[in-house]
Amino acid sequence: MYSLVTWTPYLAKAFYTAVNKIEHNEEQALYRRLARLYSLDTIYSHRGWFLESDYISGGKSKAIRKQISALNKKVRQDARFYVNAFQIPDDLLRAKII
């Protein structure tokens, strides 16, 4: 069975291919930010494997964590755009989370 680490490069490439087809530069930038966040978060979540396999160093792991934090702040500011892009109904947005 393949792990998420195995599939992440293919998912990221497919996402970037789709993003590159977006004609509006502002929207394209927002989706690129989301793709970077997904890719970096996946690497960081599996950093043990990447460190053991010598794909990244300890310093790179720390830098990735800082990038994730910075990207989270930016993505949070654009939350309404992402919600609208996924066409989440207002009823669900106002639903109580139990």
N, C-alpha and C positions, 0 to 999 in steps of 0.2 A: 504494500500500500504506500502511495506517495504521501509525503508530508507537505504541509503548507510551504515550507522552505523550498521544496522542489518546484511547486507551482507558482510561487510568487513572481519569478522573472517573467513567466508567460502571461500572468494576469496583468502585471504592470505594463508589459509591452502592448497587450491588447487595449488596455485603458488609454495609454498614451497615443496609440494609433487612432482611437476614436476621438480623443481630445484634439488631436492635430487637425481633424476635419471641422472643428467648430470655427465658424467665421468671425465671431465677435471676440476680439482680443481680451476684453475684460472677463468674459465667461471662460475663455480658454485658460486664463491665468488662475481663476478660482478652481477649476477642475485639476489643473496641474498641481496646485497646492495640496489638494486632497489626495492625489496620487502619490506625491512625495511623502505625505504623512502616513499613508497606508504602507508604503514600501519601507520607510524607516522604522515604523512601529513593528512591522513583521520581523525585520532584521534584529531590532532590539529585543523583541520577545523571545527570539531564538539565539540570542547573543552567545550563549554557552557553546552552541554548535559552531557558530562562526569563529569564536575565539579558539576553540580546540582545533579547528580545521585551518587555523592561521589565515583566515580571510580578512579578519580585522584584529586590531590590537586593543589593549585596554584603553588607551587614549582615544582611539576611534569610537569605542563603545560610549565613552563619556561624551564625546562630541555629538554622537547620534542622539543621546538622551537630551542634550541641550537643544538640538534642532527640533526634536519632537515637541518639547515644551514651547518653543517659539512658534512652531506651526500650529499647535493647539490654540494658542492665543489668537492667531490670525483667522483660523477656521471658525472659532467661536464668534468672532465679529461678523462673519458671513453666514451664520447659521440659517437665517431666513432664506437666503438664496438657495441653500442646499435643500431645505424643507420644501420650498416651491419646486425645485427641480425634480424631486421625487414625488411630487403631487400628493403629499400626505394630507388627507382631509382634515379640515379644522376640527371636526368632532373628535378625531383621534388626538390632535394636538392638545385639546382641552381635557382629555380623559384623565381621570384620577389614576395615579399609579399606586397600587396597593402593595 
